[in-house]
Amino acid sequence: MSIIEELQPIFRSVFEDTGLIVTREMSANDVENWDSLNHITLIVEIELHTGLTLTTEDLMNLANVGDFIDMLESKGFIPNGAG
Protein backbone atom coordinates (compact mmCIF):
# COMPACT_ATOMS: atom_id res chain seq x y z
CA MET A 1 0.00 0.00 0.00
CA SER A 2 1.29 3.48 -0.84
CA ILE A 3 1.21 6.42 1.54
CA ILE A 4 -1.42 8.11 -0.62
CA GLU A 5 -3.64 5.02 -0.52
CA GLU A 6 -3.24 4.81 3.24
CA LEU A 7 -4.02 8.49 3.82
CA GLN A 8 -6.87 8.79 1.30
CA PRO A 9 -9.55 7.75 3.86
CA ILE A 10 -8.31 10.53 6.17
CA PHE A 11 -8.59 13.12 3.38
CA ARG A 12 -12.07 11.82 2.50
CA SER A 13 -13.20 12.04 6.11
CA VAL A 14 -11.76 15.49 6.82
CA PHE A 15 -13.11 16.99 3.60
CA GLU A 16 -16.39 15.04 3.78
CA ASP A 17 -16.02 13.74 0.23
CA THR A 18 -16.24 9.95 -0.13
CA GLY A 19 -15.26 10.15 -3.79
CA LEU A 20 -12.14 12.27 -3.31
CA ILE A 21 -9.16 10.84 -5.17
CA VAL A 22 -5.90 12.04 -3.64
CA THR A 23 -3.01 12.64 -6.04
CA ARG A 24 0.53 13.91 -5.58
CA GLU A 25 -0.38 17.04 -7.55
CA MET A 26 -3.44 17.89 -5.39
CA SER A 27 -3.30 21.10 -3.36
CA ALA A 28 -5.72 23.08 -1.20
CA ASN A 29 -6.88 24.91 -4.34
CA ASP A 30 -8.24 21.62 -5.73
CA VAL A 31 -10.53 20.71 -2.81
CA GLU A 32 -13.67 22.73 -2.12
CA ASN A 33 -13.68 22.20 1.67
CA TRP A 34 -9.93 22.71 2.18
CA ASP A 35 -10.00 25.75 4.42
CA SER A 36 -7.71 26.68 7.32
CA LEU A 37 -9.70 24.71 9.92
CA ASN A 38 -9.82 21.57 7.79
CA HIS A 39 -6.11 22.01 7.07
CA ILE A 40 -5.34 21.84 10.80
CA THR A 41 -7.73 18.90 11.22
CA LEU A 42 -5.99 17.07 8.36
CA ILE A 43 -2.56 17.60 9.92
CA VAL A 44 -3.75 16.40 13.34
CA GLU A 45 -5.44 13.31 11.89
CA ILE A 46 -2.33 12.43 9.88
CA GLU A 47 -0.14 12.93 12.96
CA LEU A 48 -2.41 10.58 14.94
CA HIS A 49 -2.36 8.01 12.15
CA THR A 50 1.38 8.09 11.51
CA GLY A 51 2.58 8.64 15.08
CA LEU A 52 4.69 11.56 13.84
CA THR A 53 4.81 15.07 15.26
CA LEU A 54 4.94 17.62 12.46
CA THR A 55 6.40 21.04 13.08
CA THR A 56 5.55 24.33 11.44
CA GLU A 57 8.94 24.13 9.74
CA ASP A 58 8.00 20.71 8.31
CA LEU A 59 4.82 22.15 6.82
CA MET A 60 5.89 25.64 5.70
CA ASN A 61 7.12 24.93 2.18
CA LEU A 62 4.72 22.20 1.10
CA ALA A 63 3.03 23.07 -2.19
CA ASN A 64 0.97 19.92 -2.70
CA VAL A 65 0.21 16.42 -1.44
CA GLY A 66 3.33 15.06 -3.16
CA ASP A 67 5.52 17.37 -1.11
CA PHE A 68 3.64 16.24 2.01
CA ILE A 69 4.19 12.56 1.14
CA ASP A 70 7.90 13.20 0.53
CA MET A 71 8.15 14.92 3.92
CA LEU A 72 6.46 11.97 5.66
CA GLU A 73 8.88 9.58 3.96
CA SER A 74 11.84 11.72 5.03
CA LYS A 75 10.62 11.41 8.62
CA GLY A 76 10.63 7.61 8.28
CA PHE A 77 6.92 6.92 7.80
CA ILE A 78 6.29 3.58 6.07
CA PRO A 79 2.71 2.76 5.07
CA ASN A 80 1.02 -0.35 6.46
CA GLY A 81 1.84 -3.39 4.38
CA ALA A 82 4.96 -1.83 2.86
CA GLY A 83 8.53 -2.73 3.57
C-alpha positions, 0 to 999 in steps of 0.5 A: 500500500502506498502512503497516498492510498493509506491516507486517502480515507483521512482526506475523505473524512476530513473533507467530507467527500467519499469520492475524493481521489488524492493525487501527488499534484493535489493542493488546497486549491483543488478541494472545495472544503480545504480551508484553514480549519480543515487544514489543521484537522488534516494535519492532526489526523495524519499525525495521529495516524502516523505517530509523527509530530509535524512542526511548522517548519515541516509544513511551511514549504509544502506546495501539494500532497506530493511534497507532504508525502515526501516529507512523511517519507523523510521522517521515516513513515512507512505505510502499512503493508509496505517494507 
